[in-house]
Amino acid sequence: MGVMEPERRSSEKRRRRPKSFQAGPPKGMPERRKQPRPPLAEIRRAASLTLLPNAVLVGATRIVEFLIVAGIGFAIYLVHVSREPGLHIVYLAAVAAAALVYCGLVQSFGLYTIRAFREFTSSYSRIMLAWTLVLAAFMAVAFFAKVGADFSRVWLGGWYVSVLSLLLVERLSLLILMRRWLREGRLYRRAVIIGGGEQAEELIRSLEASPNTDIRIAGIFDDRGNDRISPLVAGYPKLGKVKDLVEFARKSRVDLLIISLPMAAEKRVLEILKTLWVLPVDIRLSAQNNALRFRPHTYSYIGNVPFIDIADKPIADWDFVQKRIFDALIAGFGLVVLAPVMLAIAALVKLTSRGPVFFKQTRQGFNNELIDVYKFRSMYTDMSDAEASKLVTKDDPRVTPIGRFLRKTSLDELPQLFNVLKGDLSLVGPRPHALKAKAKDRLYADVVDGYFARHRVKPGVTGWAQIHGWRGETDTEDKIRRRVEHDLYYIENWSVVLDLYILLMTPVALLKTENAY
């Protein structure tokens, strides 16, 4: 597995087309030495760990440093200056302006990159320079504005020294974390290449020779046998056929799929996409060896190697962070507000039938992972159906009297707020289905082509399909098809505003109980 220096994700921001698509060092420069590949134990460990997106790490560092500069300035102001007469609004404006200018200057120095986080000595020296320039500029403005005498020198000196000290601690801590995350493989996107042969071999060598890349190649997938292509391509093993890649990506972390086929093989590329679009990954088509050239903004780059974006992982990077924060805040608030209601339901369930209060059911979650989803028990214990092999129907004798009310109103789903806090579910998303759930007598996956594409995001307590009436019994194949259509629409059009709208409309949708048994 080749190791390449991590950098910000090239596909996040378009970059200008290099002078040549041919990767490698400029003329007169020595070839970039290939780094040693990590041991097998490290490869396996990295395959099971969550990717930490570079864009999120860089953005979080920028926010932390803004808060350090502004927070210390404001704290010293409160302790030493706030009770004295003077231009207090000017202090607050100066603190905010200095923090913004500092972050902008550090950005211009190239210090908000993964590489800079790893190079402590040179990075911190430039951070000292940036902060010194900011304070020098602040003092110069105050002097020429003839307000320098109004500022406390203790505040200014304390602010300067304290910020430098805390930035030292912050960057050292970041360096330690970076080394750990790099060792674990959390900062590299795991990529697989689809298509072997000479074209894939050239692509791999270009990627390894190209600077500023953030991928590690896990292997090759190709439908051709070993009699047509070598089982090793540029030192990377052939791991199976394209159809095997779906199962591989569900058992081992895969972040990026690179299709190394010419654009002329349009039919084959479409066949591959039809198989792989159900996976929650980025899909890129290599454009390195294609004779057909598009405008520069058509391409994204990994290092200096051009690609055409085919599909992006939904709800990734900062979108994922926003959604997770939204889920945690709303679910936590909901549990506090609804605690009396949940206690009353628990008491009714316990008093009206024998058995536990909660019912645990295994369902399919993100990327087809199995998760345990909690509900208030609505069936008699000896008649419960954990795998949902038989759908609940109207006047089903398995459902308890209180359970019938809970199911009609969806109050039995309230314990899933704990699943949201745990991270198994989101508040809004495609509803998680039981393993053997059926439409008529056919499993959902057999009815809907591409059914598992709804698992590219976390399942939800409520969703776009539910507020449009597609909840409850799926006694016809059309009902599950319409539900999946709505789920896929939600995935492609997600936003925090859409999540909020769905949450607000859910109580209204629950008033329609004709399909809920």
N, C-alpha and C positions, 0 to 999 in steps of 0.2 A: 504494500500500500504506500503510495508516494506521499511524502509530507511536504506541504507548501506553506509558506508564511501566510497567516490569516490577515485579511484586510477587510474593509467594509465591503458589503455585498455588492458586486458590480451590477447586478440586475436591478438593484434598488434605484439607482440613478443612472440615467443614460450618460455616456461619455462620448466625446468626439471620436470619430473613427481614426485609428492610428494611420500613419503614413502607409503602412502595408499590413495586410492581414497575416503576413508570415511572422509567426511568433519567434522570439529569440533575442539575444542581446544585439545592440547596434554594432556596426562594423568597427573593428579595432578594439572592441571590448572582449574580455575573456568570457568563455562560456560559463554560464551559471552552473555551479557544481550541484549535482543531484544529491539531495539529502537522503540519509538512510531511512529505510522503511521501519515502522514500529513493529515490535514483536507481536505474535499472534494473540497473546493474553491482552495486550492493550487494544487490539482491534476488536476483540469480543466485548471488552468492557465498554468501549466507545459506542458499540452498536446498541447498547441497552440504555444509554444515557440521553437525556433531553438536550437538544441543541439550544445554545444560548445565542440568539441572533446578534450579529455584530451591530446592526442598527440600533437595537435596544440597549446594548451595553454602552455604546457611544452616547446615545441620547441621555441615558440615566446618569452617566458621568458628568455630562454638561449640566444637567439639572442640579446634581449634588454640589458641583463647584459654584454654580450661581448662588445656591443657598448658603454655602460657606461664606462667600464674600459678602452677600447682603445680610445674612443672619448675624455675623460677628459685628459688622458695622452698626446694625440696629441695636444689638444687645449692649454694646459699649455705650451707645447713645443713651439708652434707657438708664443704665447704671450711673453714668458720670455726667451727662449733659442735660437730660430732659427736665430737671427741676430748676435749671438756671435760665435766666432771661436770654433771649437771642432769637435767631432766625431758624426755628425748629423745622419748618417746612423745607428749608434749604438742606439741612442735614439728611432728611429722608429722601429728597430728590437726588442728592449726591450719592447716597448708598445705592439706590436703584440704578442710577446711571453708571456708576463704577462697576457694578456687577455685570451689567449688560456689555459694557465696553471690554471688560476683562474677558468674558466668554468669546466675544467676537475676535479679540486679538489672539487668544489661544487657538481658536479655530484657524485663523490666518497663518499661524505658526505651524499648523499641521499636527497639533498635539491631541486632537480628538480622533485618534485612530488606534486600532488594535496594536499596530507596531509601536506607536509612541507609548502605549501603556506598558509595553514590555521593556522599553529602553529607559530605565529610570533616570540615570545620571544626566544624559543629554536633555531629556524631557523636563526634569525639574529645574535645570539651570535656565531653560527658556521660560518656564513658568515664573520663576523669580524675576526674570527680565520683564515679562508681560505685566506682572503686578506692580513692579517698580515704575514702569512707564505709565500705567494707569494713575497711580498716586501722584507722579510727577506732573502729568497733564492736569489732574485735578487741582493741584497746588498752583500751577501756572494760571489756570482759569480764575481761581479765587483771587490771585494777586492782581491780575489785570482788571477784574471786576471790582476791585477795591473792597472785598469782603473777607480777605484772608484773616484779618484780625478778629473776626467774629467766630472763627472756628477754634475749638479746643485742640491744643497741641497734644495733650494727653490722649484724647480720642483718636486723633490722626495717627500718632505713633503706636498706640495700642492696637489699632485696627490693622496697620501695616504688618507688625510683627506677628500678631495672632493669626492673620490669614495665611502668612507664609508657613507658620508652624503647623496649622491644621491641614493645609494643602500638602505638606510633607508627609503627614500621617496618612492622609487619604491616598496619595499616589503610591506610597509604600504598601499600604493594604491592598490596593488594586493590583500592584505587581505580584504580590503573594497569591491573590486569587487567580490572576491570569495564568501564572505558572501551573497552578493546580488544574484549572479548567483546560489548559492546553494539554497537560499530561493525560487528562481524562478523555480528551477528544470532544469536549463540549463546544469548542469554538470553530470546529471545522464542519462544513456540510458534507455528509456522506453521499457520494454520488455513485451511480452505476451507469455503465455505458451499454446502450442497446445497439448491437451490430459490431462484428469483429472485423478481422482482416486488416489490410494495409491502411485503409482510411482511419480506422479506430486507433491503430498504432501511431499514425502520424499525429492524430488529435491528442493522444495521451502525452506524447513527447513535447508537443507545443504547450500543453498545460503545465507540464513539469518545468519547462524552461521559462515560462512566463512568470514575472514577479506579481506580487500583490494578488494572489489567489487564495481562496479560503475553502478548498475542497480536498477531500481524500477519496480516492477511488476504491470502491469495495470489490468491484469485479465486472465481468462482461456477461451479457445475456445475448444469445444468438440462436436462432432456430436451425442453423446449419450444423451438420455433424462434424466430428473431429477429422473426418476425411476431407472436408472442404476448407475448414479453418483450423488454425492451431488452438489447442486447449489453453495456451498461454499467449496473451496479447500484450506486448511490451512489459512482460513480467507479471501481468495480472491474470488470474484464473477465469476461465469460463465457468460460470456458476449454474447455468441451465438455459432453458429456452424462455422465450418472452412470456409464455403463459405461466411459467414458474415464478416470475418476478412479482406477481401480485401477492402470492403467499410469502415470498421472501421479505417483501416490504412490510408485511403485517407482523412478522416475527422478529425482524431486525430493523433498526432505524435506517430509513432512507430519506434523504432530504431533497435530492435532485436526480432527475432522470435525464440523461443526455442521449439523444438519438443521433447516432453516427451513420446516417444514410444520406445519399444524395437527394436533392429536392425532386429530381426526376422520378424517383421511386415513390410517387405520390400515393399510389394504391396501397403499397406496403406500409407507408407511414400512417395512413388513415386506419389500416387494420390494427396497427400497434396502439394508436391512440384510443381506439374503441375498446381495447383490452385494458389499458392502463389509466384511463381518465377517472376511474373510481378511486384512485389512490390520492391521499392528501399530500401531494408533493409538487414541486416545481418541475415542469417539463420543458426542455430546451432542445432545439434542433441545431446541430452544428452547421455553421455556414462557412467554415474555413476553406473547404475545397470545392465550393460551388462556383461554377463559372458565372452564373447569374448574379449580378450585383444590384442591391437596392440602395436607397438613400441612407446616409449614415445613421439617422435617428431610428431606422428600422431595427437596428441591432442593439443587443446588450452584450456586455463583455465580461468574461471571467479572465482577469489579467488582461492580455492583449488578444485573446482568442474570441472571435465573433460568434454570436448565437442569435437565433430567432426565437423569441418567447412564444411557446405554444400554450402553456397553461401555468397559472400561479397557484400555489397553495392558498386556499381560502382562509381568511381571518388569521393572518400571520403577523409576526413582528409586533409593532405597536398596536395594531388592531386587536391582537390576542391579549395584550396587556390591558387595553381599555375594557374589553369584554370581561376579563377576569375580575378587574376591580369593580365593574358594574355589578357582576354577579354576586361578589362577596358582600358588597354594601347592601344591596337590595335583599338578598337572602338573609343576612344577619338581622336587618331591620324587620323583615317579615316574621322571622322566628320570635322576636321579642313581642311584636304586636299580636301575633296569632297564638301565642303561648296559652292563653286561657281557653281558646277554642280547641286547640289540640289536646289539652288536658281533659276537656269535657268529652271529646270524641273518644279518647283512650278509655275513659271510664265507661262510656256507653258500650264500646266494643267488648270490654272485659265483663261487664255485667249481663250482657244479653246472650253470650254464647261462650262455650269453653274454648280455651286456647290462648295463644299469645296475642298481644295487642297489635304487633307489627307483622307484616308479611314480607318476606325477602324473596325477590325473584331475580334470576340471572338473565341479563339482557345484553344485546350487542351495543357497544358504545363506539367511541371514536376509533376509526380505523379497524373496526370489527373486534376490538378488545372486549372481553367479557367483563361486565360490571354487575355488582349486586345493587339493585334498586329497591328502596324501601317504600312501603305503603301501609296504611291502616288495613288490617285484615277485614275483608268484606265477605268471605266465604266461611262455611263451616270447615273446621280444621280437617276432618276426615274426608272432605270432598275437594280440597284445594288442588289446583292444577298449576304447579310451579313452572312448567314449560309451555303453558297455554296451548296445549295440543288440541283442545276443544274450546272454541270461542264462547264467551258468555252471551246468552241470548235473552230475550224478553221473558220475564217470569221464570228465570233459571232457578231450579230448586237448590242449587249449590250456594246461592247467595243468601246471606242472612237478612232479616228485615232492616236492621240498621245499615247493613252493607249496601242494600239496594239504594237507600237514600244517599249514602256516601258516594257511590259510583255515579249516580245521576248528576250530582253536584260537583263531582271531581274532588271532594274534600278528602277522599282516601289518598290523594296524591300529595297532601301537605308534607308528610315526612321526607319527601324528596328534596326539600330545602336543605336537609342535612347532606344529601348527595351533592348539592350545589356547593356547599361550603367545603366539602371534602375534595371537590374537583372532578368527580366522575360525570356530573351533569352540568349543563348551563341552565340559566333560567329560561332562555329562549333557544329553540333549535328543533330539529326533527325529533319527534318522539321516539324513545328507544323501544324497540319491539322485542317481544319474547322470542326465544330461539325457534320455537315451532309454530309461530303464529301463521295462520293461513287465511287466504281469501277463498271461500268455498272449501275445496279440498286440496288446494295447491299452496305450497309455501310461497311467501311473498317474493323471494328471489327468483322463483320459477315463473312468476306472473309478469314481473316488471324487468325488462332488459336494462341493465345498469343500475339495478336496485341499490347496490352497495355504495353508489356514489353519494348517497345521503349520509354516509358515515365519514365523509371527509371533514366534518366538524363535530364537536361534542353534541350529543343529543340534549334535548331540553325538556323542562317541566311542561312548557306550553310552546306553541309554535304557530307559524303562518298558516299551516293546514288546519289547525284546531280552531282558529278564530274565523275561518271560512267554512266551518261546518263539517270538516272531514275528520271527525273524531268518533270514537265508539266502535261499534261492530263493523267488520268488513265482510259482509255476507255476499258481496259480489266482487269480481275482479276489477271492475271499473273504479270502485271506491279506493282500493289501494293504489291504483294507477294515479288517480287524481291527488291522493295524499302525497305520493312521491313527487309529482309534478310541482306541488306547492313547496315541498321541502327543498327541491333543487332551485326553485326561484328564490327562496330565502337565502340559500348559500351564495348565490351569485350576486345578490343585491343587499347583502348585510350592511348594517350601520347601527350605531348606538341608538340613533333616532328610531330606526325600524324596530329594534328590540323594545324600546320604551313604548312605542305605539302598540305592539303586540301585547305587552303586559297590561296596558290600559284597556285594551279591547277584550281581554280574556274573560273578565267577569260578565261582560255583555254576552259573549259567545256561550258561556256556561248556562245561560237562561234557556238555551235551546237544548232540550234533553231528549229529543225523540230517538236519537241513535245511541244514547248512553244507557247501558243496562248494568 
